[in-house]
Amino acid sequence: MLTGDELRSSGNAYAKNCSLDLNRNRFLRDIGYCPQFDGLVGVLTGREMILLFGRLRGVKKVKYECNNWLTHVG
């Protein structure tokens, strides 16, 4: 729920005094996401994975950044 993978049913969470409920984008930028297993979703392409993690981290202009880095690294 904290990473946005699942919708929360109730309550709230805070990171650095930032509310998930009131400022989701800033909240997501301030948390880490480090899965212990299955860190890559096998049904997604590399582009889709970059977009997913970019959105989870609250990256601004995520599509632009994704295309920029994929072009940069080939």
N, C-alpha and C positions, 0 to 999 in steps of 0.2 A: 504494500500500500504506500509506503514511503517513497518508492521510486516511480510510482505511477503505473506500475504493471497491473495493479488491481485497484478498483474503486474502494474507498473506505466506507464502512457502514455507519460509523459515528465517531465522535471525538475529534481531536486535532493533534498536530505535532508541531514542534518548534525546533528550529536550527538557528543558532546565533540570534536568538530573539526574533526570528522571522517565522510567521505562521504559515503552515501549509494551506490552511483554509483561506487566508487573506492575500497571500502573495506566492502562489505556486511556483512561478518561474524562478524567483529569487531563491526560494526554499530548495528547489531541485539543483540549482547551481552550487549550493553550499553543502550538499551531502555527497558522499562517495557511494559507488556501486561496485562491489567486488564479490561476484558470486563465487561460492566455494566449489561448484561444479556446474556443468552445462552453461558456461559463460557465453557460448555462441549458440544461437538458435539455428539448427540445421536446415530449416525450411526457408531461411532468409538469405538473400544474396549479400555480398559484401557491402554494396551500396545501401541496402535496407538496414544492415546492422549499424553502419555509420550513422544513418539517419535516426535510428532508434536510440542509440546511445547519446547522440547529440541532443535529441529532444529530452531524454532523461536528465541530461546535465544542464538543460536550459540554454543551449547555445543559440545566440541570436543569428538570424539568417542561416539556419541550419542547412537548407538546400544549397545555398551559395557556398558555404564552407565545405560541405560534402563534395561538391563538384570540384572545387578548388583543390582539395587535398587529393582526390582521386586522379586529377590531371597531373598534379605535382609528383605523385609517387608511381603513377602508371598502373 
